[in-house]
Amino acid sequence: MPRFSPRTPAPSRRLLWLAALAVAPALTLAFYRETWLLPGIGIALATGVVAAVDLVRGRRRIGAFSAELPDSARATKGRLIELPVAVTADPPDMPGAPPLRLALRWGEAFAAESEAVGIEAPAAGKPARGVMAAQALRRGRFRIGAVYAECRSPLGLWDCRGVAAADCEARIFPSLAADRRALAALFLRRGDAGLHAVRQVGKGRDFEQLREYQPGDDYSDIYWKATAKRGYPVTKMYQIERTQEVYVAIDHSRLAARPIHLPEELAASGTQSAVVTTQLERFLQCALAMGLAAETQGDHFGLASFADRADAFIRAGSGKAHYNACREAIYALEPLPKSPDFEEAFMFFKTHLTRRALLIVLTDLSDPLTAEAFTEAARLISRHHVVLVNMVQPENARPLFSAAAAESGVPADLHAELGGHFLWQELLEVGKRLGQQNIGFATPKAGSLTAEVVSQYLNVKRRQLL
């Protein structure tokens, strides 16, 4: 447990009042009256000696304390993160020790509720405990490396200050509160109450049992080995698949840093900075929400991320521990200033995904070269897996003189509208080329990305495309 190293102290109000009411008048009288020369200088020297001795004792007092922070703390963006602090003293019993004031250097990613927190000094060998709280403004991994303390000197003439080294890792995860509200009908389901039977297309792929052939059975379902062994036709029976594998692949290359604007109701907090975010932020929120949706539907969920190469990969699974592992794997992702290498990433997926799965790719294909590279590389996996591609729709990507531009009430910039029209047309062509490979492509708006992706997943599950 590291001790506090004394830092530059600050004079207290008591010392300032003493200097103003005793030292200053004594020196003034000593300057104007010879009879007060020696007494005035004596009062000033005595006060200085007392202040110096009190300062030395105060620095020793602050140096006798030690502070300890937890190794790690977790919170969600927009919520409070609380760090318990334990302060001990050596020697353990320090009678008359005044209360301490503790503070942390949070950094720009946090908004502290108060500058300092007061706690009682440790006594009788028991540590004094306090809680430091701040609001998390950004997602990611942050280090809190020091604890600052302040206490009064024995005579109360100085506010002695010190700093103790710490090594606390603050992990801030994406906020899913808005997406949970948007998908309330799915996440608030309790058991089977209120559910209705929904027709599922397809005969299923999971083997159930063998039975004797009956007129009308498909010839492709005849099990010829069993037929030859038993001497009469035998048919395979299948059942609807219940547990399937769903993977979300997140592209965090350079285009993932594209800024997007969210509606006020989707912001993680009420600040303006939360309304303007990046495309990657929405990708992460969408991926984690998909994990919750897959868990609700009884499927296995996995995660992958890539930029110029495949990096994070979590094999499909279920349960709270698995979801936490997925969240830990991607919460600190940041956009990389590199172009995506789809061929390398898809080759990685082809090697590691041995079972047919639903692969949802969150990327940005607004760049023609990037879209062409994706279309060529997607052939590696499109025949083996069900692939869906989603990107956040660019704000200006819309038909020329569309209703959206007219409803905005802003005079149209012809050059911007033409650029948006061409971008919209290019994205339509990308969707057609991907459709030829049976790959779904959608460009939902930033606010509806999660709802659109979950809807696509439920449609695939209902139609038994896996």
Contacts in CASP RR format, 6 or more apart in sequence:
PFRMAT RR
TARGET T0000
AUTHOR 0000-0000-0000
METHOD contacts of the structure
MODEL  1
MPRFSPRTPAPSRRLLWLAALAVAPALTLAFYRETWLLPGIGIALATGVV
AAVDLVRGRRRIGAFSAELPDSARATKGRLIELPVAVTADPPDMPGAPPL
RLALRWGEAFAAESEAVGIEAPAAGKPARGVMAAQALRRGRFRIGAVYAE
CRSPLGLWDCRGVAAADCEARIFPSLAADRRALAALFLRRGDAGLHAVRQ
VGKGRDFEQLREYQPGDDYSDIYWKATAKRGYPVTKMYQIERTQEVYVAI
DHSRLAARPIHLPEELAASGTQSAVVTTQLERFLQCALAMGLAAETQGDH
FGLASFADRADAFIRAGSGKAHYNACREAIYALEPLPKSPDFEEAFMFFK
THLTRRALLIVLTDLSDPLTAEAFTEAARLISRHHVVLVNMVQPENARPL
FSAAAAESGVPADLHAELGGHFLWQELLEVGKRLGQQNIGFATPKAGSLT
AEVVSQYLNVKRRQLL
1 66 0 8 1.000
1 67 0 8 1.000
1 68 0 8 1.000
1 86 0 8 1.000
1 88 0 8 1.000
2 66 0 8 1.000
2 67 0 8 1.000
2 68 0 8 1.000
2 164 0 8 1.000
2 165 0 8 1.000
2 166 0 8 1.000
3 63 0 8 1.000
3 64 0 8 1.000
3 65 0 8 1.000
3 66 0 8 1.000
3 90 0 8 1.000
3 164 0 8 1.000
4 62 0 8 1.000
4 63 0 8 1.000
4 65 0 8 1.000
4 66 0 8 1.000
4 67 0 8 1.000
4 147 0 8 1.000
4 149 0 8 1.000
4 162 0 8 1.000
4 163 0 8 1.000
4 164 0 8 1.000
5 63 0 8 1.000
5 162 0 8 1.000
5 163 0 8 1.000
5 164 0 8 1.000
6 59 0 8 1.000
6 62 0 8 1.000
6 63 0 8 1.000
6 160 0 8 1.000
6 161 0 8 1.000
6 162 0 8 1.000
7 161 0 8 1.000
7 162 0 8 1.000
7 163 0 8 1.000
8 161 0 8 1.000
9 55 0 8 1.000
9 58 0 8 1.000
9 59 0 8 1.000
9 153 0 8 1.000
9 158 0 8 1.000
9 159 0 8 1.000
9 160 0 8 1.000
9 161 0 8 1.000
10 158 0 8 1.000
10 159 0 8 1.000
10 161 0 8 1.000
11 157 0 8 1.000
11 158 0 8 1.000
11 159 0 8 1.000
12 152 0 8 1.000
12 153 0 8 1.000
12 156 0 8 1.000
12 157 0 8 1.000
12 158 0 8 1.000
12 159 0 8 1.000
14 155 0 8 1.000
14 156 0 8 1.000
14 157 0 8 1.000
15 51 0 8 1.000
15 156 0 8 1.000
15 157 0 8 1.000
15 158 0 8 1.000
18 47 0 8 1.000
18 157 0 8 1.000
19 47 0 8 1.000
22 43 0 8 1.000
22 47 0 8 1.000
23 43 0 8 1.000
23 44 0 8 1.000
23 47 0 8 1.000
26 36 0 8 1.000
26 39 0 8 1.000
26 40 0 8 1.000
26 42 0 8 1.000
26 43 0 8 1.000
26 44 0 8 1.000
27 40 0 8 1.000
27 41 0 8 1.000
27 44 0 8 1.000
29 36 0 8 1.000
29 39 0 8 1.000
29 40 0 8 1.000
30 36 0 8 1.000
30 37 0 8 1.000
30 38 0 8 1.000
30 39 0 8 1.000
30 40 0 8 1.000
30 41 0 8 1.000
50 155 0 8 1.000
50 157 0 8 1.000
51 157 0 8 1.000
51 158 0 8 1.000
54 153 0 8 1.000
54 154 0 8 1.000
54 155 0 8 1.000
54 156 0 8 1.000
54 157 0 8 1.000
54 158 0 8 1.000
55 153 0 8 1.000
55 157 0 8 1.000
55 158 0 8 1.000
55 160 0 8 1.000
57 153 0 8 1.000
57 154 0 8 1.000
58 151 0 8 1.000
58 153 0 8 1.000
58 154 0 8 1.000
58 158 0 8 1.000
58 160 0 8 1.000
59 160 0 8 1.000
61 94 0 8 1.000
61 97 0 8 1.000
61 151 0 8 1.000
61 153 0 8 1.000
61 154 0 8 1.000
61 160 0 8 1.000
62 149 0 8 1.000
62 150 0 8 1.000
62 151 0 8 1.000
62 160 0 8 1.000
62 161 0 8 1.000
62 162 0 8 1.000
63 162 0 8 1.000
64 89 0 8 1.000
64 90 0 8 1.000
64 91 0 8 1.000
64 94 0 8 1.000
65 87 0 8 1.000
65 88 0 8 1.000
65 89 0 8 1.000
65 100 0 8 1.000
65 121 0 8 1.000
65 122 0 8 1.000
65 149 0 8 1.000
65 151 0 8 1.000
65 164 0 8 1.000
66 87 0 8 1.000
66 88 0 8 1.000
66 89 0 8 1.000
66 90 0 8 1.000
66 164 0 8 1.000
67 85 0 8 1.000
67 86 0 8 1.000
67 87 0 8 1.000
67 102 0 8 1.000
67 147 0 8 1.000
67 149 0 8 1.000
67 164 0 8 1.000
67 166 0 8 1.000
68 85 0 8 1.000
68 86 0 8 1.000
68 87 0 8 1.000
68 88 0 8 1.000
68 166 0 8 1.000
69 83 0 8 1.000
69 84 0 8 1.000
69 85 0 8 1.000
69 144 0 8 1.000
69 147 0 8 1.000
69 166 0 8 1.000
69 167 0 8 1.000
69 168 0 8 1.000
70 83 0 8 1.000
70 84 0 8 1.000
70 168 0 8 1.000
71 167 0 8 1.000
71 168 0 8 1.000
71 169 0 8 1.000
72 168 0 8 1.000
72 169 0 8 1.000
72 170 0 8 1.000
72 171 0 8 1.000
73 81 0 8 1.000
73 82 0 8 1.000
73 83 0 8 1.000
73 168 0 8 1.000
73 169 0 8 1.000
73 170 0 8 1.000
73 171 0 8 1.000
74 81 0 8 1.000
74 170 0 8 1.000
74 171 0 8 1.000
74 172 0 8 1.000
74 173 0 8 1.000
75 81 0 8 1.000
75 82 0 8 1.000
75 136 0 8 1.000
75 170 0 8 1.000
75 171 0 8 1.000
75 172 0 8 1.000
75 173 0 8 1.000
76 136 0 8 1.000
76 172 0 8 1.000
76 173 0 8 1.000
76 174 0 8 1.000
76 175 0 8 1.000
76 176 0 8 1.000
76 177 0 8 1.000
77 136 0 8 1.000
77 137 0 8 1.000
77 138 0 8 1.000
77 139 0 8 1.000
77 172 0 8 1.000
77 173 0 8 1.000
77 174 0 8 1.000
77 175 0 8 1.000
77 268 0 8 1.000
77 269 0 8 1.000
78 135 0 8 1.000
78 136 0 8 1.000
78 137 0 8 1.000
78 175 0 8 1.000
78 268 0 8 1.000
78 269 0 8 1.000
78 274 0 8 1.000
79 135 0 8 1.000
79 136 0 8 1.000
79 175 0 8 1.000
80 113 0 8 1.000
80 133 0 8 1.000
80 134 0 8 1.000
80 135 0 8 1.000
80 136 0 8 1.000
81 110 0 8 1.000
81 133 0 8 1.000
81 134 0 8 1.000
81 135 0 8 1.000
81 136 0 8 1.000
81 170 0 8 1.000
81 172 0 8 1.000
82 131 0 8 1.000
82 132 0 8 1.000
82 133 0 8 1.000
83 104 0 8 1.000
83 131 0 8 1.000
83 132 0 8 1.000
83 133 0 8 1.000
83 144 0 8 1.000
83 168 0 8 1.000
83 170 0 8 1.000
84 129 0 8 1.000
84 130 0 8 1.000
84 131 0 8 1.000
85 102 0 8 1.000
85 119 0 8 1.000
85 129 0 8 1.000
85 130 0 8 1.000
85 131 0 8 1.000
85 132 0 8 1.000
85 147 0 8 1.000
86 127 0 8 1.000
86 128 0 8 1.000
86 129 0 8 1.000
86 130 0 8 1.000
87 100 0 8 1.000
87 102 0 8 1.000
87 119 0 8 1.000
87 121 0 8 1.000
87 122 0 8 1.000
87 127 0 8 1.000
87 128 0 8 1.000
87 129 0 8 1.000
87 130 0 8 1.000
87 149 0 8 1.000
88 122 0 8 1.000
88 125 0 8 1.000
88 127 0 8 1.000
88 128 0 8 1.000
89 97 0 8 1.000
89 121 0 8 1.000
89 122 0 8 1.000
89 123 0 8 1.000
89 125 0 8 1.000
92 122 0 8 1.000
92 124 0 8 1.000
92 125 0 8 1.000
93 123 0 8 1.000
93 124 0 8 1.000
93 125 0 8 1.000
94 121 0 8 1.000
94 122 0 8 1.000
94 123 0 8 1.000
95 123 0 8 1.000
96 121 0 8 1.000
97 121 0 8 1.000
97 122 0 8 1.000
97 123 0 8 1.000
97 151 0 8 1.000
98 121 0 8 1.000
98 151 0 8 1.000
98 152 0 8 1.000
98 156 0 8 1.000
99 118 0 8 1.000
99 119 0 8 1.000
99 120 0 8 1.000
99 121 0 8 1.000
99 151 0 8 1.000
100 118 0 8 1.000
100 119 0 8 1.000
100 120 0 8 1.000
100 121 0 8 1.000
100 128 0 8 1.000
100 149 0 8 1.000
100 150 0 8 1.000
100 151 0 8 1.000
101 116 0 8 1.000
101 117 0 8 1.000
101 118 0 8 1.000
101 149 0 8 1.000
101 150 0 8 1.000
101 151 0 8 1.000
102 116 0 8 1.000
102 117 0 8 1.000
102 118 0 8 1.000
102 119 0 8 1.000
102 130 0 8 1.000
102 132 0 8 1.000
102 147 0 8 1.000
102 148 0 8 1.000
102 149 0 8 1.000
103 115 0 8 1.000
103 116 0 8 1.000
103 117 0 8 1.000
103 132 0 8 1.000
103 147 0 8 1.000
103 148 0 8 1.000
103 149 0 8 1.000
103 150 0 8 1.000
104 112 0 8 1.000
104 132 0 8 1.000
104 134 0 8 1.000
104 144 0 8 1.000
104 146 0 8 1.000
104 147 0 8 1.000
104 148 0 8 1.000
105 144 0 8 1.000
105 145 0 8 1.000
105 146 0 8 1.000
105 148 0 8 1.000
106 112 0 8 1.000
106 134 0 8 1.000
106 144 0 8 1.000
107 142 0 8 1.000
108 137 0 8 1.000
108 138 0 8 1.000
109 136 0 8 1.000
109 137 0 8 1.000
109 138 0 8 1.000
109 140 0 8 1.000
109 142 0 8 1.000
109 172 0 8 1.000
110 134 0 8 1.000
110 135 0 8 1.000
110 136 0 8 1.000
110 137 0 8 1.000
110 142 0 8 1.000
110 170 0 8 1.000
111 134 0 8 1.000
111 135 0 8 1.000
111 137 0 8 1.000
112 132 0 8 1.000
112 133 0 8 1.000
112 134 0 8 1.000
112 135 0 8 1.000
113 133 0 8 1.000
113 134 0 8 1.000
113 135 0 8 1.000
116 150 0 8 1.000
117 130 0 8 1.000
117 131 0 8 1.000
117 132 0 8 1.000
118 130 0 8 1.000
119 128 0 8 1.000
119 129 0 8 1.000
119 130 0 8 1.000
120 128 0 8 1.000
121 128 0 8 1.000
121 151 0 8 1.000
122 128 0 8 1.000
135 269 0 8 1.000
136 170 0 8 1.000
136 172 0 8 1.000
137 269 0 8 1.000
137 271 0 8 1.000
137 273 0 8 1.000
137 274 0 8 1.000
138 172 0 8 1.000
139 172 0 8 1.000
139 173 0 8 1.000
139 174 0 8 1.000
139 281 0 8 1.000
139 284 0 8 1.000
139 331 0 8 1.000
139 332 0 8 1.000
140 171 0 8 1.000
140 172 0 8 1.000
140 331 0 8 1.000
140 332 0 8 1.000
141 169 0 8 1.000
141 170 0 8 1.000
141 171 0 8 1.000
141 172 0 8 1.000
141 331 0 8 1.000
141 332 0 8 1.000
142 169 0 8 1.000
142 170 0 8 1.000
142 172 0 8 1.000
143 167 0 8 1.000
143 168 0 8 1.000
143 169 0 8 1.000
143 170 0 8 1.000
144 166 0 8 1.000
144 168 0 8 1.000
144 169 0 8 1.000
144 170 0 8 1.000
145 165 0 8 1.000
145 166 0 8 1.000
145 167 0 8 1.000
145 168 0 8 1.000
146 163 0 8 1.000
146 164 0 8 1.000
146 165 0 8 1.000
146 166 0 8 1.000
147 163 0 8 1.000
147 164 0 8 1.000
147 166 0 8 1.000
148 161 0 8 1.000
148 162 0 8 1.000
148 163 0 8 1.000
149 161 0 8 1.000
149 162 0 8 1.000
149 163 0 8 1.000
149 164 0 8 1.000
150 159 0 8 1.000
150 160 0 8 1.000
150 161 0 8 1.000
150 162 0 8 1.000
151 159 0 8 1.000
151 160 0 8 1.000
152 158 0 8 1.000
152 159 0 8 1.000
152 160 0 8 1.000
153 159 0 8 1.000
153 160 0 8 1.000
171 328 0 8 1.000
171 331 0 8 1.000
171 332 0 8 1.000
172 331 0 8 1.000
173 327 0 8 1.000
173 331 0 8 1.000
174 281 0 8 1.000
174 284 0 8 1.000
174 285 0 8 1.000
174 288 0 8 1.000
174 331 0 8 1.000
175 268 0 8 1.000
175 285 0 8 1.000
176 285 0 8 1.000
176 288 0 8 1.000
176 289 0 8 1.000
176 292 0 8 1.000
177 268 0 8 1.000
178 265 0 8 1.000
178 266 0 8 1.000
178 267 0 8 1.000
178 268 0 8 1.000
179 285 0 8 1.000
179 286 0 8 1.000
179 289 0 8 1.000
179 450 0 8 1.000
179 451 0 8 1.000
180 187 0 8 1.000
180 289 0 8 1.000
180 292 0 8 1.000
182 448 0 8 1.000
182 450 0 8 1.000
182 451 0 8 1.000
183 289 0 8 1.000
183 293 0 8 1.000
183 450 0 8 1.000
183 451 0 8 1.000
183 454 0 8 1.000
186 293 0 8 1.000
186 296 0 8 1.000
186 454 0 8 1.000
187 292 0 8 1.000
187 293 0 8 1.000
187 296 0 8 1.000
189 195 0 8 1.000
189 296 0 8 1.000
198 462 0 8 1.000
200 240 0 8 1.000
200 462 0 8 1.000
200 463 0 8 1.000
200 464 0 8 1.000
201 462 0 8 1.000
201 463 0 8 1.000
201 464 0 8 1.000
202 240 0 8 1.000
202 463 0 8 1.000
202 464 0 8 1.000
203 238 0 8 1.000
203 240 0 8 1.000
203 464 0 8 1.000
204 238 0 8 1.000
204 239 0 8 1.000
204 240 0 8 1.000
204 241 0 8 1.000
204 464 0 8 1.000
205 238 0 8 1.000
205 241 0 8 1.000
205 464 0 8 1.000
205 466 0 8 1.000
206 238 0 8 1.000
206 239 0 8 1.000
206 240 0 8 1.000
206 241 0 8 1.000
206 242 0 8 1.000
207 236 0 8 1.000
207 237 0 8 1.000
207 238 0 8 1.000
207 239 0 8 1.000
208 237 0 8 1.000
208 238 0 8 1.000
208 239 0 8 1.000
209 237 0 8 1.000
210 223 0 8 1.000
210 226 0 8 1.000
210 234 0 8 1.000
210 235 0 8 1.000
210 236 0 8 1.000
210 237 0 8 1.000
211 234 0 8 1.000
211 235 0 8 1.000
211 237 0 8 1.000
212 232 0 8 1.000
212 233 0 8 1.000
212 234 0 8 1.000
212 235 0 8 1.000
213 222 0 8 1.000
213 227 0 8 1.000
213 232 0 8 1.000
213 233 0 8 1.000
213 234 0 8 1.000
213 235 0 8 1.000
214 235 0 8 1.000
217 235 0 8 1.000
221 235 0 8 1.000
221 236 0 8 1.000
221 238 0 8 1.000
222 233 0 8 1.000
222 234 0 8 1.000
222 235 0 8 1.000
222 236 0 8 1.000
223 234 0 8 1.000
223 235 0 8 1.000
223 236 0 8 1.000
226 234 0 8 1.000
227 233 0 8 1.000
227 234 0 8 1.000
240 464 0 8 1.000
241 464 0 8 1.000
241 466 0 8 1.000
242 298 0 8 1.000
243 298 0 8 1.000
243 299 0 8 1.000
243 300 0 8 1.000
244 299 0 8 1.000
244 300 0 8 1.000
244 357 0 8 1.000
244 358 0 8 1.000
244 461 0 8 1.000
244 466 0 8 1.000
245 299 0 8 1.000
245 300 0 8 1.000
245 302 0 8 1.000
245 316 0 8 1.000
245 353 0 8 1.000
245 355 0 8 1.000
245 356 0 8 1.000
245 357 0 8 1.000
245 358 0 8 1.000
245 466 0 8 1.000
246 290 0 8 1.000
246 291 0 8 1.000
246 294 0 8 1.000
246 299 0 8 1.000
246 300 0 8 1.000
246 301 0 8 1.000
246 302 0 8 1.000
246 316 0 8 1.000
246 357 0 8 1.000
246 358 0 8 1.000
246 360 0 8 1.000
246 457 0 8 1.000
247 301 0 8 1.000
247 302 0 8 1.000
247 303 0 8 1.000
247 304 0 8 1.000
247 316 0 8 1.000
247 349 0 8 1.000
247 353 0 8 1.000
247 357 0 8 1.000
247 358 0 8 1.000
247 359 0 8 1.000
247 360 0 8 1.000
248 286 0 8 1.000
248 287 0 8 1.000
248 290 0 8 1.000
248 291 0 8 1.000
248 301 0 8 1.000
248 302 0 8 1.000
248 303 0 8 1.000
248 304 0 8 1.000
248 360 0 8 1.000
248 362 0 8 1.000
249 304 0 8 1.000
249 305 0 8 1.000
249 306 0 8 1.000
249 345 0 8 1.000
249 349 0 8 1.000
249 359 0 8 1.000
249 360 0 8 1.000
249 361 0 8 1.000
249 362 0 8 1.000
249 363 0 8 1.000
250 256 0 8 1.000
250 280 0 8 1.000
250 283 0 8 1.000
250 284 0 8 1.000
250 287 0 8 1.000
250 303 0 8 1.000
250 304 0 8 1.000
250 305 0 8 1.000
250 306 0 8 1.000
250 330 0 8 1.000
250 333 0 8 1.000
250 362 0 8 1.000
251 283 0 8 1.000
251 305 0 8 1.000
251 306 0 8 1.000
251 307 0 8 1.000
251 340 0 8 1.000
251 361 0 8 1.000
251 362 0 8 1.000
251 363 0 8 1.000
251 364 0 8 1.000
252 280 0 8 1.000
252 283 0 8 1.000
252 305 0 8 1.000
252 306 0 8 1.000
252 307 0 8 1.000
252 333 0 8 1.000
252 334 0 8 1.000
252 335 0 8 1.000
252 336 0 8 1.000
253 306 0 8 1.000
253 307 0 8 1.000
253 308 0 8 1.000
253 335 0 8 1.000
253 336 0 8 1.000
253 338 0 8 1.000
253 339 0 8 1.000
253 340 0 8 1.000
254 335 0 8 1.000
254 336 0 8 1.000
254 337 0 8 1.000
254 338 0 8 1.000
254 339 0 8 1.000
255 279 0 8 1.000
255 340 0 8 1.000
255 363 0 8 1.000
255 364 0 8 1.000
255 366 0 8 1.000
255 367 0 8 1.000
255 370 0 8 1.000
256 278 0 8 1.000
256 279 0 8 1.000
256 280 0 8 1.000
256 283 0 8 1.000
256 335 0 8 1.000
256 363 0 8 1.000
256 364 0 8 1.000
257 278 0 8 1.000
257 279 0 8 1.000
257 280 0 8 1.000
257 335 0 8 1.000
258 278 0 8 1.000
258 279 0 8 1.000
258 364 0 8 1.000
258 392 0 8 1.000
258 394 0 8 1.000
259 276 0 8 1.000
259 277 0 8 1.000
259 278 0 8 1.000
259 279 0 8 1.000
260 276 0 8 1.000
260 277 0 8 1.000
260 278 0 8 1.000
260 279 0 8 1.000
260 282 0 8 1.000
260 392 0 8 1.000
260 395 0 8 1.000
260 446 0 8 1.000
261 275 0 8 1.000
261 276 0 8 1.000
261 395 0 8 1.000
261 446 0 8 1.000
262 274 0 8 1.000
262 275 0 8 1.000
262 276 0 8 1.000
262 277 0 8 1.000
262 282 0 8 1.000
262 446 0 8 1.000
262 447 0 8 1.000
263 275 0 8 1.000
263 447 0 8 1.000
264 270 0 8 1.000
264 275 0 8 1.000
266 446 0 8 1.000
266 447 0 8 1.000
267 274 0 8 1.000
267 275 0 8 1.000
268 274 0 8 1.000
278 335 0 8 1.000
279 364 0 8 1.000
279 391 0 8 1.000
279 392 0 8 1.000
279 446 0 8 1.000
280 333 0 8 1.000
280 334 0 8 1.000
280 335 0 8 1.000
282 392 0 8 1.000
282 446 0 8 1.000
282 447 0 8 1.000
282 449 0 8 1.000
282 450 0 8 1.000
283 362 0 8 1.000
284 330 0 8 1.000
284 331 0 8 1.000
284 333 0 8 1.000
285 450 0 8 1.000
286 362 0 8 1.000
286 390 0 8 1.000
286 449 0 8 1.000
286 450 0 8 1.000
286 453 0 8 1.000
287 303 0 8 1.000
287 326 0 8 1.000
287 330 0 8 1.000
287 362 0 8 1.000
288 323 0 8 1.000
288 326 0 8 1.000
288 327 0 8 1.000
288 330 0 8 1.000
289 450 0 8 1.000
289 454 0 8 1.000
290 301 0 8 1.000
290 360 0 8 1.000
290 450 0 8 1.000
290 453 0 8 1.000
290 454 0 8 1.000
290 457 0 8 1.000
291 301 0 8 1.000
291 302 0 8 1.000
291 323 0 8 1.000
291 326 0 8 1.000
292 323 0 8 1.000
293 454 0 8 1.000
293 457 0 8 1.000
293 458 0 8 1.000
294 300 0 8 1.000
294 301 0 8 1.000
294 318 0 8 1.000
294 457 0 8 1.000
295 301 0 8 1.000
295 318 0 8 1.000
295 319 0 8 1.000
295 323 0 8 1.000
297 458 0 8 1.000
297 461 0 8 1.000
298 318 0 8 1.000
299 318 0 8 1.000
299 461 0 8 1.000
300 316 0 8 1.000
300 317 0 8 1.000
300 318 0 8 1.000
301 316 0 8 1.000
301 317 0 8 1.000
301 318 0 8 1.000
301 322 0 8 1.000
301 323 0 8 1.000
301 326 0 8 1.000
302 314 0 8 1.000
302 315 0 8 1.000
302 316 0 8 1.000
302 317 0 8 1.000
302 326 0 8 1.000
303 312 0 8 1.000
303 313 0 8 1.000
303 314 0 8 1.000
303 326 0 8 1.000
303 329 0 8 1.000
303 330 0 8 1.000
304 310 0 8 1.000
304 312 0 8 1.000
304 313 0 8 1.000
304 314 0 8 1.000
304 345 0 8 1.000
304 348 0 8 1.000
304 349 0 8 1.000
305 311 0 8 1.000
305 312 0 8 1.000
305 313 0 8 1.000
305 329 0 8 1.000
305 330 0 8 1.000
305 333 0 8 1.000
306 340 0 8 1.000
306 341 0 8 1.000
306 344 0 8 1.000
306 345 0 8 1.000
306 348 0 8 1.000
307 336 0 8 1.000
307 338 0 8 1.000
307 340 0 8 1.000
307 341 0 8 1.000
308 336 0 8 1.000
308 338 0 8 1.000
308 339 0 8 1.000
308 340 0 8 1.000
308 341 0 8 1.000
308 344 0 8 1.000
309 341 0 8 1.000
309 344 0 8 1.000
309 345 0 8 1.000
309 348 0 8 1.000
310 344 0 8 1.000
310 345 0 8 1.000
310 348 0 8 1.000
310 349 0 8 1.000
312 329 0 8 1.000
312 330 0 8 1.000
312 333 0 8 1.000
313 348 0 8 1.000
313 352 0 8 1.000
314 322 0 8 1.000
314 325 0 8 1.000
314 326 0 8 1.000
314 329 0 8 1.000
315 352 0 8 1.000
316 357 0 8 1.000
339 370 0 8 1.000
340 363 0 8 1.000
340 370 0 8 1.000
340 373 0 8 1.000
340 374 0 8 1.000
342 373 0 8 1.000
342 374 0 8 1.000
342 376 0 8 1.000
342 377 0 8 1.000
342 378 0 8 1.000
343 373 0 8 1.000
343 376 0 8 1.000
343 377 0 8 1.000
343 380 0 8 1.000
345 377 0 8 1.000
346 377 0 8 1.000
346 378 0 8 1.000
346 380 0 8 1.000
346 381 0 8 1.000
347 380 0 8 1.000
349 359 0 8 1.000
349 380 0 8 1.000
349 381 0 8 1.000
349 385 0 8 1.000
350 380 0 8 1.000
350 381 0 8 1.000
350 384 0 8 1.000
353 359 0 8 1.000
353 381 0 8 1.000
353 384 0 8 1.000
353 385 0 8 1.000
356 384 0 8 1.000
356 385 0 8 1.000
356 386 0 8 1.000
356 466 0 8 1.000
357 385 0 8 1.000
357 386 0 8 1.000
357 466 0 8 1.000
358 385 0 8 1.000
358 386 0 8 1.000
358 388 0 8 1.000
358 457 0 8 1.000
358 460 0 8 1.000
358 465 0 8 1.000
358 466 0 8 1.000
359 381 0 8 1.000
359 385 0 8 1.000
359 386 0 8 1.000
359 387 0 8 1.000
359 388 0 8 1.000
360 388 0 8 1.000
360 389 0 8 1.000
360 390 0 8 1.000
360 453 0 8 1.000
360 456 0 8 1.000
360 457 0 8 1.000
361 387 0 8 1.000
361 388 0 8 1.000
361 389 0 8 1.000
361 390 0 8 1.000
362 390 0 8 1.000
362 391 0 8 1.000
362 453 0 8 1.000
363 374 0 8 1.000
363 389 0 8 1.000
363 391 0 8 1.000
364 370 0 8 1.000
364 391 0 8 1.000
364 392 0 8 1.000
365 371 0 8 1.000
365 374 0 8 1.000
365 389 0 8 1.000
365 391 0 8 1.000
365 427 0 8 1.000
365 430 0 8 1.000
365 441 0 8 1.000
366 391 0 8 1.000
366 394 0 8 1.000
366 397 0 8 1.000
366 423 0 8 1.000
366 426 0 8 1.000
366 427 0 8 1.000
368 426 0 8 1.000
371 426 0 8 1.000
371 430 0 8 1.000
374 389 0 8 1.000
375 430 0 8 1.000
375 433 0 8 1.000
375 434 0 8 1.000
375 437 0 8 1.000
378 387 0 8 1.000
378 434 0 8 1.000
378 437 0 8 1.000
378 439 0 8 1.000
379 437 0 8 1.000
381 387 0 8 1.000
382 437 0 8 1.000
382 438 0 8 1.000
382 439 0 8 1.000
386 460 0 8 1.000
386 465 0 8 1.000
386 466 0 8 1.000
387 437 0 8 1.000
387 438 0 8 1.000
387 439 0 8 1.000
387 440 0 8 1.000
388 439 0 8 1.000
388 440 0 8 1.000
388 441 0 8 1.000
388 442 0 8 1.000
388 453 0 8 1.000
388 456 0 8 1.000
388 457 0 8 1.000
388 460 0 8 1.000
389 434 0 8 1.000
389 439 0 8 1.000
389 440 0 8 1.000
389 441 0 8 1.000
389 442 0 8 1.000
390 441 0 8 1.000
390 442 0 8 1.000
390 443 0 8 1.000
390 444 0 8 1.000
390 449 0 8 1.000
390 452 0 8 1.000
390 453 0 8 1.000
390 456 0 8 1.000
391 443 0 8 1.000
392 443 0 8 1.000
392 444 0 8 1.000
392 445 0 8 1.000
392 446 0 8 1.000
392 449 0 8 1.000
393 443 0 8 1.000
393 444 0 8 1.000
393 445 0 8 1.000
393 446 0 8 1.000
394 420 0 8 1.000
394 423 0 8 1.000
394 443 0 8 1.000
396 416 0 8 1.000
396 417 0 8 1.000
396 419 0 8 1.000
396 420 0 8 1.000
396 423 0 8 1.000
397 420 0 8 1.000
397 423 0 8 1.000
397 424 0 8 1.000
397 427 0 8 1.000
397 443 0 8 1.000
398 404 0 8 1.000
398 405 0 8 1.000
398 420 0 8 1.000
398 421 0 8 1.000
398 424 0 8 1.000
399 421 0 8 1.000
399 424 0 8 1.000
400 417 0 8 1.000
400 418 0 8 1.000
400 421 0 8 1.000
401 412 0 8 1.000
401 417 0 8 1.000
405 412 0 8 1.000
405 417 0 8 1.000
427 443 0 8 1.000
430 441 0 8 1.000
431 440 0 8 1.000
431 441 0 8 1.000
434 440 0 8 1.000
434 441 0 8 1.000
435 441 0 8 1.000
440 456 0 8 1.000
442 452 0 8 1.000
442 456 0 8 1.000
444 451 0 8 1.000
444 452 0 8 1.000
444 453 0 8 1.000
460 466 0 8 1.000
END
